[in-house]
Amino acid sequence: MNKVPQGKAQSSARDSEHWLQLKQLAEQKWSLSTLFAQDKTRTQRFSAQAGAIYMDYSKQCIDETVLTSLLNLADSGDLSTRIEALLQGAMVNTSEERAALHTALRLPATATLQVGTQDVVADVHHSLAQVERLSQRIRSGSWRGFSGKAITDVVNIGVGGSDLGPLMAATALDEWADTAIVVHFVSNMDGSQLDNLLKRLNAETTLFIISSKSFGTVDTLSNAKTALSWLLTTATLRAGTQDSVLRRHFIGISANSKKMSEWGIHPEHQLQLWDWVGGRFSLWSAIGLAIAIRIGMAQFRELLAGAHSMDVHFANADFSDNLPVLLGLLAVWNSTFLHIHAHTVLPYDGRLGYLPSYLTQLEMESNGKSVTHDGERVDYDTCPILWGEVGSNAQHAFYQLLHQGTQHVSCDFIACVRHYSDEVQNASLQQQHELSLANCLAQSRVLAFGNAAIADTDIANKAAACDADKYKNYRGNQPSTTLLIDELTPHSLGALIALYEHKVYVMASVWDINPFDQWGVEMGKQMAETVYHALQQDGTNPFDTSTNQLLTHIRRLS
């Protein structure tokens, strides 16, 4: 691919006639029961598939007019041009003046992509070769700790995208693990996670991966410092040296080689990131080392291949059949036009337990913005509040609000069609899987149709939905999309994650906001440093009265 010209003027969807049309359509009273009653072919028309992922969005509050207007809105905002710019390395991250090339991290070695003087594909595959080299040394037992013993445990120290992505993927694909090496994840800066973990680990056989794009994140480096102190205490008792400990027990992953070296990471054990890799989009890079250690490089490459297959679909499929485009446009319809300010992700598969947390960062850090690319304040709603949980847990936690609360919430149901095979697993596990699928379909049905979903007659018969017991009334009309995955594999998981990455970009493109910076996060970090310095001193507190009083109270008890 060739780089497209940077700075090319792009239209704003906000200024189009289709925006106004959608505002008018949103004022109608939308009833899912009525929509289904009026159109028996609705499900066939409002569904699409890409590879192993089938998407049914017929339970969204839309009709053909709305869908056509949304697709026209995408065209009016030059979505095709924006997609091309993303994939070809244009400066889509306008506030930081850089590309956002996470899609390049999963390009095959035969592809070509030049950004300025950088041969991106060559650099990416050089890094992957390093990941393979280090992961194979660890997995084969040839990597030894300071006492000469092979590694048994790997601890990934990171935060945000350096933690949530690898944690989510490694957990989801754990059944693909072919090594006894256990991978752990630590992110909390207060040390509680690490403290509990270190009590159970053997210093002689534990390897730490320090993952930080800047190698200056206080959360990560404070945990890394504690890990080093723990190792040195044990190594000293066995006559180990600090240089030996650093060389044999630490790998660094960062865009800042200088800081890694200053910290003590040996050059051969440094893995490179680039400025154009955002943290929440980075699991495809060397940040995924922990995944590769656990499931092997061949399966890690399958994860990348699955994501690339979704990239190809995103680039080439007609918008009316394009899963990321449809998912993103539906999110815009719900948030901006129907004013549904909450969205929940509900995987009916325990292996995807960390997916909601991962998507919470992906969407809210990306699209939690209130100014356009040009710095103009928006006059419309952007990203909704997103959360989620494994479906069976969620049913016993917050489904009460979904069914009978006062909040309108849009939902994504995610399930795998196949899991346990009768030839391999026992019939009891297969029955449990089918029970989970049944719950997934049942919950989306009740959320859509309310009382009518459990009535004896067709959902069109509204009279049957009336219930004298008001405490058992289910209003329904909560919109949802159901994503069915043929089966969970490294390839299909890669495609699923890439689907949501591109959904985020579609939403941002329609809203004309930059999904690749996170200045709100940076502001919090800067203020935390100022407060930390004040906490270490006994002088006058220079903040607001609340913060000053809290600091005084903390000092009194310290």
Buried (B, 14 or more C-beta within 10 A) or exposed (E): BEBBEEEEEBBBBBEBEBBEBBEEBBEEEBBBBBBBBEBEEBEEEBBBBBBBBBBBBBBBBBBEEBBBBBBBBBBBBBBBBBBBBBBBBBBBBBBBEBBBBBBBBBBEEEBEBBBEEBBBBEBBBEBBEBBBEBBBBBBEBEBBBBBEEBBBBBBBBBBBBBBBBBBBBBBBBEEBBEBEBBBBBBBBBEEEBBBEBBEEBBBBBBBBBBBBBEBEBBBBBBBBEBBBEBBBEBBEEEEBEBEBBBBBBBBBBBBBBEBBBEBBBBEEBBBBBBBBBBBBBBBBBBBBBBBBBBBBBEBBBBBBBBBBBBBBBBBEBEBEBBBBBBBBBBBBBBBBBBEBBBBBBBBBBBBBBBBBBBBBBBBBBBBBBBBBBEEEEBEBBBBBBBBBBBBBEBBEEBBEEBBEEEEBBBBBBBBBEEBBEEEEEEEEBBEEBEEBBEBBBEBBBBBBBBBBBBBEEEBEEBEBBEBEEEEEBBBBBBBBBBBBBBEBBBBBBBBBBBBBBBBBBBBBBBBBBBBBBBEEEEEEEEEEEEBEEBEEEEEEBEBEEEBBEBBEEEBEEE
